[in-house]
Amino acid sequence: MRYAAQRPLRICLGALALVIGGGAGCGSDTASPSLSSPGNSGGNAGTSVAGSSSGGATQDASPPGSAGQGGGTNLASLGPGGIGAAQSQPLSTLADACGGLATGLSIHEVAVYQTVKIAVDTDGTEIAAGSRNADVVTGRDAVFRIQVAVASGWTPRQLSARVWIRQSADATPTLFFSKATISASSVEADVKSTFQVTVPKDSIDLDTSYAVEVVECTSPAPAGDMVSPRFPAGTDFAAVGARSTGGLQVEIIPIMANGRLPDTSDTGLAIYKAIMLAMYPIDSFDLTVGAPMTLTTYPIDWVGALDQLRARRATDAPPAEVYYFGLVKPEDTLAKFCGNSCTMGIGYVTGTQSGAAQGRVAMGAGFGDSLSALVMPHEVGHNHGRNHAPCVTAGGMITGIDPNFPDPNGKDGVYGWDARSMALMGPTRTDVMGYCNSKWISDYTYQGLLEHVATVNAALSVYTVAPPPSAPSVSTLELHHVLLVDGKGPRWGIRHPVAMLPGGTPEMADILDASGKVLQQIEVYRTGISDLDASSIEIPAPRPGWVSVRVAGAPPIAFQR
C-alpha cells in the first residue's frame, strides 16, 4: 500500500507486517480515515451512550450513582419478600426512586457486553452459557444492555431498567439500574432507545446470577396490561455463566533503533494498556518494562529483529505465560518513519503446544498514538494463534488468512462495546486481525483469544509439559539451531541459548552430505511470520556427516558449527 503525497495520509493496519500506505481509503465500509479515537465513526459504530435525544427514547446521561445510572443498593433492607417486595414498593424506596413493573412493555433482549455482544435472553428464552457466541469473563466490568418492545398505544415515559446481581444462591441481591425515557420499541443501533446498565467487575464471578426488570418511574403509571417486563419471570434468577480466564502479562522491551528509544513511561504506555484491556477477554493486564535492546542495522530488518527479540526472551527465561513486545520508534514522527510505506509490526503465529512459549514474541511501532496502539492487540493476537481476518483494501495484498473466519469480508458481524469511551461499536466494523480501518474485534476472534488465554494461564510451564505425540523424535531437551526463511532466502538466526523443547509445527526436511546427496530426513519445527511470507524453523544441531539442510520452500543451506 503506497502513500500519494497529494492526498491525506491514510494508514492501513495489518500484520504480522503492518503496512502503511495511502490511496483512496482503507476502510471496507466507510470513507472516513483510520481509527484515531475510540468513538470515531465507522459504519454504524462508535455511538456514545451520552448525548441528545434521538429515535424513540432519551437515554439519561447521568453518571453512576445518580438519577440516571446507579448501583450497589442492597436488597436486605426491604425485608421479607425479596424482589417481589421491591416491585410493589412505592416510589423513592430504592435508589432509582421508581416503583412497580412496567405495563404495556416486554423485554425483547438482554445482552452482556464486555467487549462484544453476548446475548443471554431473547424474548424470555434464556441462552445458556454453552449456546452463546462467546463467554462472559469473570473480574471484568459488564454492561447489561436491555432492549424492549412496547405495545400499541404506548405512552412515552421514563422507566428504570434494574439489574439485580446475586453472587451466590443464598446471597442478598444488589441492584444496578439505568433510567431512560422510552418513546417506542428499541432499535439495536440506537443506544438512546435501549438501557445500558453497568455492573462492576467485582460483581462478575463464577457463581453470579442475575435478574432484569423494567419498572415505572411515574406516579400514577398509565393503565395497561403487564406483558413481560422481567427476565426470568417471577422471582427467579438466571446464571451469568461467567468463565475465569486470568490476566495477560506483557514485558515491553524498548528497542534502540536509529539512535532513538520509544517512550516507556507510565504515561507513554497508558494508551497501549487501555486498548488491550478494552479488547482482550482478560481480567487484568500486567505491563512491565525490561532493559532496552539495540538493533545493529537501520533500516530495520524486521525478521532479524524479531529473531533477536526471541533470543532475548530465551536468555531472560521468564515464566511461560509472559509475552515479550518490542517497541520501536526510529524517527521522531510516524509520518517521517513511514515515508511512502512502511512495516509497523511483526510477530510469531504461535499456539499452546509444548515449546510455544519461546514464540510469544512480537514487536511494533511505538509512537504512542492510536495507530501505534492498534499494533499491539493485532501482533499479540498472532502470538495467540490468530491468523488474519480476510479484509484488505483495494489494491492491497494479505496472506495468512484464517480460512474459518466467519465473514468473507472480515467484518465483526456483531455489535461491540468500547469501555474506554462507553461507545457502541457497530457490526460493520472490521476485525482487528485484518488490514482494513474502522477496527474493533469480532466475537470469533474474541472467543479464540479467550480460549488461548485460559489455556496458557492454566499451564504450569513450557519446561514441564510433555512433548506432543506428533514429535516422537524429541525424547530429550535439545539445543536447536534457528533458520530464518524470508524473501532474502534462508539464513541462520540466533541459536537457542539453552536446550528446550521445540515450538512450531513439525515437518520433514532433507539432510545433505558434501555432494548434495540426501542422507536422511529429519523433523524440524516451523513457526510462521505470516504476511511477510517468512518463517522461523528450529533444526536439531548437526550430527557428524551433516553438511547442509533443505527445508520446504528454500534452497539448501550449509550448517554453521
C-alpha positions as CSV (number, residue, x, y, z in Angstrom):
1,M,0.0,0.0,0.0
2,R,1.5,3.3,-1.1
3,Y,1.2,6.9,0.1
4,A,0.3,9.5,-2.5
5,A,1.8,12.8,-1.4
6,Q,-1.1,14.9,-2.8
7,R,-3.6,13.0,-0.6
8,P,-4.2,13.0,3.2
9,L,-2.1,10.2,4.8
10,R,-4.2,7.1,5.4
11,I,-2.6,4.4,7.5
12,C,-3.8,0.8,6.9
13,L,-3.0,-1.6,9.7
14,G,-2.4,-5.2,9.0
15,A,0.0,-7.7,10.5
16,L,2.1,-9.6,11.1
17,A,3.7,-7.0,9.0
18,L,1.7,-3.8,9.5
19,V,2.0,-1.9,6.3
20,I,1.3,1.8,6.0
21,G,0.3,3.5,2.7
22,G,-2.1,5.9,1.1
23,G,-4.8,5.8,-1.5
24,A,-8.5,6.3,-1.7
25,G,-9.0,4.9,1.8
26,C,-8.5,1.8,3.9
27,G,-11.9,1.1,5.3
28,S,-14.1,-1.5,3.7
29,D,-17.4,0.1,4.6
30,T,-16.6,3.7,5.3
31,A,-14.8,6.6,3.6
32,S,-13.6,8.0,6.9
33,P,-9.9,7.9,7.8
34,S,-8.5,5.2,10.1
35,L,-9.3,4.9,13.7
36,S,-7.9,7.8,15.6
37,S,-10.1,7.8,18.7
38,P,-12.2,5.1,20.4
39,G,-15.5,6.5,19.3
40,N,-15.0,7.7,15.7
41,S,-17.5,7.0,13.0
42,G,-17.2,3.8,11.1
43,G,-20.2,2.1,9.6
44,N,-22.8,2.4,12.3
45,A,-20.3,2.2,15.1
46,G,-18.9,4.5,17.7
47,T,-22.2,5.8,19.2
48,S,-21.7,7.1,22.6
49,V,-24.4,6.5,25.3
50,A,-24.5,10.0,26.5
51,G,-26.0,12.6,24.1
52,S,-29.1,14.3,22.9
53,S,-32.4,12.7,22.2
54,S,-32.9,10.8,19.0
55,G,-35.1,8.0,17.8
56,G,-37.6,6.6,20.2
57,A,-36.1,7.5,23.5
58,T,-33.9,9.8,25.6
59,Q,-31.1,8.0,27.4
60,D,-30.3,9.7,30.7
61,A,-26.6,10.6,30.6
62,S,-26.2,10.9,34.4
63,P,-23.0,9.4,35.9
64,P,-23.1,6.2,38.0
65,G,-24.9,6.6,41.3
66,S,-27.1,9.5,40.1
67,A,-30.7,9.5,39.0
68,G,-29.7,8.1,35.6
69,Q,-27.3,5.3,36.4
70,G,-26.8,3.7,39.7
71,G,-25.9,0.6,41.6
72,G,-24.9,-1.0,44.8
73,T,-28.4,-0.9,46.5
74,N,-28.6,-3.9,48.8
75,L,-32.0,-5.7,49.0
76,A,-31.6,-6.8,52.6
77,S,-33.2,-3.6,53.9
78,L,-36.5,-4.5,52.1
79,G,-37.2,-7.3,54.5
80,P,-39.2,-10.5,53.6
81,G,-40.5,-10.8,50.0
82,G,-37.2,-10.3,48.1
83,I,-37.6,-9.0,44.6
84,G,-41.3,-9.3,44.7
85,A,-41.4,-6.9,47.7
86,A,-39.2,-4.5,45.7
87,Q,-41.6,-4.5,42.8
88,S,-44.5,-3.4,45.0
89,Q,-42.7,-0.7,46.8
90,P,-43.8,3.0,46.4
91,L,-41.6,5.4,44.6
92,S,-38.4,6.5,46.3
93,T,-38.0,3.3,48.2
94,L,-35.0,2.2,46.1
95,A,-32.1,4.2,44.7
96,D,-33.8,4.7,41.3
97,A,-36.9,6.2,43.0
98,C,-39.1,4.1,40.8
99,G,-41.8,1.6,41.6
100,G,-43.7,-1.4,40.1
101,L,-43.2,-3.4,36.9
102,A,-43.9,-1.5,33.7
103,T,-47.1,-2.1,31.8
104,G,-47.5,-2.4,28.1
105,L,-43.9,-3.4,27.6
106,S,-41.8,-6.6,27.3
107,I,-38.1,-7.2,27.5
108,H,-37.0,-8.2,23.9
109,E,-33.4,-8.9,24.6
110,V,-30.8,-8.9,27.3
111,A,-27.1,-8.9,26.2
112,V,-23.9,-8.7,28.2
113,Y,-21.2,-6.5,26.7
114,Q,-17.6,-6.6,28.0
115,T,-16.1,-6.2,24.5
116,V,-18.5,-8.0,22.2
117,K,-22.3,-8.6,22.4
118,I,-23.2,-11.8,24.2
119,A,-27.0,-12.3,24.1
120,V,-28.2,-14.1,27.3
121,D,-32.0,-13.8,26.8
122,T,-34.2,-13.3,23.8
123,D,-38.0,-12.7,24.3
124,G,-38.0,-14.6,27.6
125,T,-35.9,-17.5,26.4
126,E,-32.6,-17.9,28.2
127,I,-29.5,-18.5,26.2
128,A,-27.3,-20.8,28.4
129,A,-23.6,-20.3,28.5
130,G,-22.8,-23.3,26.3
131,S,-25.0,-21.9,23.5
132,R,-23.7,-18.4,23.3
133,N,-21.4,-16.8,20.7
134,A,-18.8,-16.0,23.4
135,D,-18.1,-16.3,27.1
136,V,-18.6,-13.7,29.8
137,V,-15.4,-13.2,31.7
138,T,-15.1,-13.0,35.5
139,G,-13.5,-10.0,37.0
140,R,-14.4,-7.7,34.1
141,D,-16.8,-4.8,34.1
142,A,-20.0,-5.7,32.2
143,V,-22.7,-3.6,30.5
144,F,-26.1,-5.3,30.5
145,R,-27.9,-3.9,27.5
146,I,-31.7,-4.2,27.6
147,Q,-33.9,-3.9,24.5
148,V,-37.7,-3.5,25.0
149,A,-40.8,-3.8,22.8
150,V,-43.8,-1.6,23.5
151,A,-47.4,-2.4,22.9
152,S,-49.8,-0.4,20.6
153,G,-50.9,2.9,22.1
154,W,-47.7,3.2,24.2
155,T,-47.4,6.4,26.2
156,P,-43.8,7.7,26.2
157,R,-42.5,8.0,29.8
158,Q,-39.4,7.5,32.0
159,L,-38.6,4.0,33.1
160,S,-35.9,2.3,35.0
161,A,-34.1,-0.9,34.0
162,R,-33.0,-2.8,37.1
163,V,-30.3,-5.5,37.0
164,W,-30.3,-7.5,40.2
165,I,-27.0,-9.3,40.8
166,R,-26.6,-12.2,43.2
167,Q,-23.1,-13.6,43.7
168,S,-24.2,-16.9,45.2
169,A,-27.5,-18.8,45.6
170,D,-28.0,-17.6,49.2
171,A,-26.5,-14.1,48.8
172,T,-28.6,-10.9,49.1
173,P,-29.1,-9.4,45.6
174,T,-27.6,-6.0,44.8
175,L,-29.4,-3.5,42.5
176,F,-27.8,-1.7,39.5
177,F,-30.0,0.4,37.3
178,S,-30.3,2.9,34.4
179,K,-33.2,5.2,33.5
180,A,-34.4,6.3,30.1
181,T,-37.5,7.9,28.6
182,I,-38.9,5.2,26.2
183,S,-41.0,6.5,23.3
184,A,-41.0,3.4,21.1
185,S,-39.6,-0.1,20.8
186,S,-35.8,-0.3,21.0
187,V,-33.7,-0.2,17.9
188,E,-30.4,-2.0,18.4
189,A,-28.3,0.5,16.6
190,D,-29.6,3.4,18.8
191,V,-28.3,3.4,22.3
192,K,-30.8,6.0,23.3
193,S,-33.6,3.5,22.7
194,T,-32.1,0.9,25.0
195,F,-30.9,0.7,28.6
196,Q,-27.3,0.3,29.4
197,V,-26.6,-0.9,33.0
198,T,-23.0,-1.1,34.1
199,V,-22.2,-3.9,36.6
200,P,-18.7,-3.6,38.1
201,K,-16.1,-6.3,37.7
202,D,-16.2,-7.3,41.4
203,S,-19.8,-8.4,40.9
204,I,-19.0,-10.8,38.0
205,D,-17.7,-14.1,39.3
206,L,-18.2,-17.8,38.6
207,D,-21.4,-18.0,40.7
208,T,-23.0,-14.7,39.7
209,S,-26.7,-14.8,38.6
210,Y,-28.9,-12.0,37.5
211,A,-32.5,-10.8,37.0
212,V,-33.6,-7.9,34.9
213,E,-36.8,-5.9,35.3
214,V,-38.2,-2.7,33.8
215,V,-40.2,-0.6,36.2
216,E,-42.3,2.6,36.2
217,C,-40.9,5.9,37.3
218,T,-44.0,8.0,37.2
219,S,-47.0,8.0,39.6
220,P,-49.6,7.1,38.8
221,A,-48.3,4.8,36.0
222,P,-50.5,4.6,32.9
223,A,-53.1,1.8,32.9
224,G,-52.3,-1.2,30.8
225,D,-51.7,-4.9,30.8
226,M,-48.4,-6.3,32.2
227,V,-46.8,-8.1,29.3
228,S,-43.2,-9.4,30.1
229,P,-41.2,-6.7,31.9
230,R,-39.0,-9.1,33.8
231,F,-36.5,-11.9,33.0
232,P,-36.6,-14.5,34.3
233,A,-40.3,-14.4,35.1
234,G,-41.4,-14.3,38.7
235,T,-38.6,-14.0,41.2
236,D,-36.1,-16.4,39.6
237,F,-32.5,-15.7,38.7
238,A,-30.5,-16.8,35.7
239,A,-26.8,-17.7,35.6
240,V,-24.5,-15.2,34.1
241,G,-22.3,-18.3,33.3
242,A,-19.0,-16.3,33.5
243,R,-15.7,-18.0,32.9
244,S,-12.3,-17.3,34.5
245,T,-9.5,-16.6,32.1
246,G,-7.0,-14.8,34.2
247,G,-4.8,-11.9,33.0
248,L,-2.2,-11.2,30.4
249,Q,1.4,-10.4,31.2
250,V,3.4,-8.4,28.6
251,E,7.0,-7.3,29.0
252,I,7.8,-4.2,27.0
253,I,11.3,-4.2,25.5
254,P,12.3,-0.7,24.4
255,I,14.2,-1.1,21.1
256,M,17.0,1.3,20.3
257,A,16.9,1.9,16.5
258,N,18.5,4.8,14.6
259,G,19.7,6.2,17.9
260,R,16.2,6.6,19.3
261,L,14.2,4.9,22.0
262,P,10.3,4.9,22.5
263,D,8.6,6.5,25.5
264,T,8.1,3.7,28.0
265,S,6.9,5.8,30.9
266,D,3.6,5.1,32.6
267,T,2.1,7.9,30.6
268,G,3.6,6.8,27.4
269,L,2.3,3.2,27.8
270,A,-1.1,4.1,29.0
271,I,-2.6,4.1,25.5
272,Y,-1.4,0.5,24.9
273,K,-2.7,-0.7,28.2
274,A,-6.1,0.9,27.6
275,I,-6.7,-0.7,24.3
276,M,-5.6,-4.2,25.4
277,L,-8.0,-4.0,28.4
278,A,-10.8,-2.8,26.2
279,M,-10.4,-5.6,23.6
280,Y,-9.0,-8.7,25.2
281,P,-11.0,-11.2,27.3
282,I,-8.8,-10.8,30.4
283,D,-9.4,-9.7,34.0
284,S,-6.0,-7.8,34.3
285,F,-3.2,-6.6,32.1
286,D,0.3,-6.5,33.7
287,L,2.6,-4.3,31.6
288,T,6.3,-4.2,32.7
289,V,9.3,-2.7,31.1
290,G,12.6,-4.6,30.6
291,A,16.1,-3.4,29.7
292,P,16.5,-1.9,26.2
293,M,17.7,-3.9,23.2
294,T,19.7,-2.3,20.4
295,L,19.4,-3.0,16.7
296,T,22.7,-3.0,14.9
297,T,21.3,-2.1,11.5
298,Y,18.9,0.5,10.1
299,P,16.6,0.4,8.2
300,I,15.1,-2.3,10.3
301,D,15.4,-5.9,9.2
302,W,12.1,-6.9,10.8
303,V,12.6,-10.7,10.6
304,G,16.1,-10.4,12.1
305,A,15.0,-8.0,14.8
306,L,12.2,-10.4,15.8
307,D,14.7,-13.2,16.0
308,Q,16.9,-11.0,18.2
309,L,14.0,-10.4,20.5
310,R,13.1,-14.1,20.6
311,A,16.7,-14.8,21.6
312,R,16.5,-12.1,24.3
313,R,13.3,-13.8,25.7
314,A,15.0,-17.2,25.7
315,T,18.0,-15.7,27.6
316,D,15.8,-14.0,30.2
317,A,13.8,-17.2,30.7
318,P,10.6,-15.5,32.0
319,P,7.6,-17.6,33.0
320,A,6.0,-19.3,30.1
321,E,2.9,-17.0,30.2
322,V,4.9,-13.8,29.7
323,Y,4.8,-12.2,26.3
324,Y,7.6,-10.0,25.0
325,F,6.7,-7.0,22.9
326,G,9.4,-4.8,21.4
327,L,8.5,-1.1,20.9
328,V,10.4,0.7,18.2
329,K,10.4,4.4,17.4
330,P,13.2,5.0,14.8
331,E,12.1,8.5,13.9
332,D,10.5,11.5,15.7
333,T,7.2,11.0,14.0
334,L,5.2,8.2,12.4
335,A,4.9,10.1,9.1
336,K,8.7,10.6,8.9
337,F,9.3,6.9,9.7
338,C,6.9,5.7,7.1
339,G,7.6,7.9,4.1
340,N,5.8,6.3,1.2
341,S,5.2,3.0,3.0
342,C,6.4,1.1,6.0
343,T,6.1,-2.0,8.2
344,M,4.5,-1.3,11.6
345,G,4.8,-4.6,13.3
346,I,5.6,-8.3,13.2
347,G,5.1,-11.3,15.4
348,Y,5.2,-15.1,15.5
349,V,1.9,-17.1,15.0
350,T,2.1,-19.5,17.9
351,G,-0.2,-22.0,19.6
352,T,-0.4,-23.5,23.0
353,Q,1.7,-26.7,22.3
354,S,4.8,-27.6,24.2
355,G,7.7,-25.2,23.3
356,A,5.3,-22.5,22.1
357,A,6.3,-20.1,24.9
358,Q,9.5,-19.2,23.0
359,G,7.4,-17.7,20.2
360,R,5.4,-15.4,22.5
361,V,7.3,-12.5,21.0
362,A,6.2,-9.6,18.8
363,M,7.2,-6.0,18.1
364,G,5.7,-2.9,16.7
365,A,5.7,0.8,16.2
366,G,6.0,2.8,19.4
367,F,4.9,6.3,18.6
368,G,2.4,6.5,21.4
369,D,-0.6,7.3,19.1
370,S,-3.8,5.4,18.5
371,L,-2.4,3.9,15.3
372,S,0.6,2.5,17.0
373,A,-1.5,1.3,19.9
374,L,-3.6,-0.8,17.5
375,V,-0.5,-2.7,16.5
376,M,-0.3,-4.4,19.9
377,P,-3.6,-6.2,20.0
378,H,-3.0,-7.3,16.4
379,E,0.5,-8.6,16.9
380,V,-0.2,-10.2,20.3
381,G,-3.2,-11.7,18.7
382,H,-0.8,-13.5,16.3
383,N,1.1,-14.7,19.4
384,H,-2.3,-16.2,20.5
385,G,-2.5,-18.2,17.3
386,R,-4.8,-15.9,15.4
387,N,-4.3,-15.6,11.7
388,H,-5.6,-12.7,9.5
389,A,-9.2,-11.7,9.0
390,P,-10.0,-11.6,5.3
391,C,-10.1,-7.8,5.0
392,V,-7.7,-5.8,2.7
393,T,-8.1,-2.5,0.9
394,A,-8.4,-2.2,-2.9
395,G,-5.0,-3.0,-4.5
396,G,-3.6,-4.4,-1.3
397,M,-2.5,-7.9,-0.5
398,I,-2.9,-10.1,2.6
399,T,-1.5,-13.6,3.4
400,G,-2.0,-16.0,6.3
401,I,-5.8,-15.6,6.1
402,D,-7.8,-17.7,8.6
403,P,-9.9,-20.0,6.4
404,N,-12.5,-20.3,9.2
405,F,-13.2,-16.6,9.7
406,P,-17.0,-16.4,9.5
407,D,-17.4,-13.2,7.4
408,P,-15.8,-13.2,3.9
409,N,-15.0,-9.5,4.2
410,G,-13.5,-9.6,7.6
411,K,-16.3,-7.7,9.3
412,D,-17.1,-8.2,13.0
413,G,-20.7,-9.3,12.4
414,V,-21.8,-8.4,15.9
415,Y,-22.2,-5.3,18.0
416,G,-19.4,-4.4,20.4
417,W,-18.7,-2.1,23.3
418,D,-15.6,0.1,23.8
419,A,-15.3,0.7,27.6
420,R,-12.8,3.5,27.0
421,S,-15.4,5.8,25.5
422,M,-18.6,3.9,26.6
423,A,-19.4,3.6,22.9
424,L,-21.4,1.1,20.9
425,M,-19.4,-0.4,18.1
426,G,-21.3,-1.4,15.0
427,P,-21.2,-4.9,13.4
428,T,-19.9,-3.5,10.1
429,R,-16.6,-2.6,11.7
430,T,-13.7,-4.9,10.7
431,D,-11.8,-7.3,12.8
432,V,-8.6,-6.2,14.5
433,M,-6.8,-9.1,12.8
434,G,-7.5,-7.7,9.3
435,Y,-5.9,-4.9,7.1
436,C,-8.9,-2.5,7.0
437,N,-9.7,0.5,9.0
438,S,-12.7,1.1,11.3
439,K,-11.4,-1.7,13.6
440,W,-12.9,-3.4,16.6
441,I,-13.0,-7.1,17.3
442,S,-15.3,-9.9,16.2
443,D,-16.8,-12.5,18.6
444,Y,-14.9,-15.1,16.6
445,T,-11.5,-13.5,17.4
446,Y,-12.6,-12.6,20.9
447,Q,-13.5,-16.2,21.8
448,G,-10.4,-17.5,20.1
449,L,-8.2,-15.2,22.3
450,L,-10.2,-16.3,25.3
451,E,-9.6,-20.0,24.8
452,H,-5.8,-19.3,24.3
453,V,-5.5,-17.0,27.3
454,A,-7.3,-19.6,29.5
455,T,-5.1,-22.4,28.3
456,V,-1.9,-20.5,28.7
457,N,-2.8,-19.4,32.2
458,A,-3.8,-22.9,33.2
459,A,-0.4,-24.4,32.1
460,L,2.4,-24.8,34.6
461,S,5.5,-24.1,32.4
462,V,6.7,-24.8,29.0
463,Y,9.6,-26.8,30.5
464,T,7.4,-29.2,32.4
465,V,4.9,-30.1,29.7
466,A,5.4,-33.4,27.9
467,P,6.4,-33.3,24.2
468,P,3.4,-33.6,21.8
469,P,2.6,-37.0,20.3
470,S,3.5,-35.7,16.8
471,A,7.1,-35.3,17.8
472,P,8.3,-38.8,18.7
473,S,11.9,-37.9,17.7
474,V,12.2,-35.4,20.6
475,S,12.9,-37.6,23.6
476,T,15.1,-35.1,25.5
477,L,15.6,-31.4,25.5
478,E,17.9,-30.3,22.7
479,L,19.8,-27.2,21.7
480,H,18.3,-26.2,18.3
481,H,19.6,-24.0,15.6
482,V,17.2,-21.4,14.2
483,L,16.8,-21.0,10.4
484,L,15.1,-17.8,9.1
485,V,13.4,-18.1,5.8
486,D,12.0,-15.0,4.1
487,G,12.3,-13.0,0.8
488,K,16.1,-12.9,1.3
489,G,16.3,-16.7,1.2
490,P,17.4,-19.0,4.1
491,R,19.8,-17.6,6.7
492,W,20.8,-18.7,10.1
493,G,19.3,-16.8,13.1
494,I,20.4,-16.8,16.7
495,R,20.8,-20.2,18.3
496,H,18.8,-21.1,21.4
497,P,20.9,-20.2,24.4
498,V,19.7,-23.2,26.3
499,A,18.2,-26.6,25.5
500,M,14.4,-26.6,25.2
501,L,11.5,-28.4,23.6
502,P,10.9,-27.0,20.1
503,G,7.9,-25.0,19.2
504,G,6.1,-24.6,15.9
505,T,4.5,-27.2,13.5
506,P,6.6,-30.3,12.8
507,E,7.5,-31.0,9.2
508,M,10.2,-33.0,7.4
509,A,13.5,-31.6,6.0
510,D,16.3,-33.1,4.0
511,I,19.8,-33.6,5.4
512,L,22.5,-33.5,2.6
513,D,26.1,-34.6,2.5
514,A,29.1,-32.7,0.8
515,S,28.0,-34.0,-2.6
516,G,24.4,-32.8,-2.2
517,K,23.1,-36.3,-1.7
518,V,20.2,-36.7,0.7
519,L,21.4,-38.7,3.7
520,Q,18.1,-38.7,5.7
521,Q,15.0,-36.8,6.6
522,I,14.6,-35.2,10.0
523,E,11.8,-33.5,11.8
524,V,12.1,-29.7,12.1
525,Y,9.6,-27.2,13.6
526,R,8.3,-24.2,11.7
527,T,6.7,-21.1,13.2
528,G,5.1,-18.7,10.7
529,I,5.7,-15.0,10.4
530,S,2.6,-14.6,8.3
531,D,2.2,-11.9,5.6
532,L,6.0,-11.4,5.3
533,D,5.9,-14.9,3.9
534,A,8.5,-15.7,6.4
535,S,9.2,-18.5,8.9
536,S,11.4,-19.3,11.8
537,I,12.4,-23.0,11.8
538,E,14.0,-24.9,14.6
539,I,16.5,-27.5,13.4
540,P,18.5,-30.0,15.6
541,A,22.2,-29.3,15.9
542,P,24.1,-31.1,13.1
543,R,25.4,-34.6,13.5
544,P,28.6,-36.0,12.0
545,G,28.3,-36.1,8.2
546,W,25.5,-33.5,8.1
547,V,26.7,-30.7,5.7
548,S,23.6,-28.8,4.8
549,V,19.8,-28.8,5.3
550,R,17.0,-28.2,2.8
551,V,13.6,-27.1,4.1
552,A,10.4,-26.7,2.1
553,G,10.3,-23.6,0.0
554,A,14.1,-22.8,0.2
555,P,17.4,-23.9,-1.3
556,P,19.9,-25.9,0.8
557,I,22.0,-24.0,3.3
558,A,25.2,-25.2,5.0
559,F,25.2,-25.8,8.7
560,Q,27.0,-23.5,11.0
561,R,29.2,-25.2,13.6
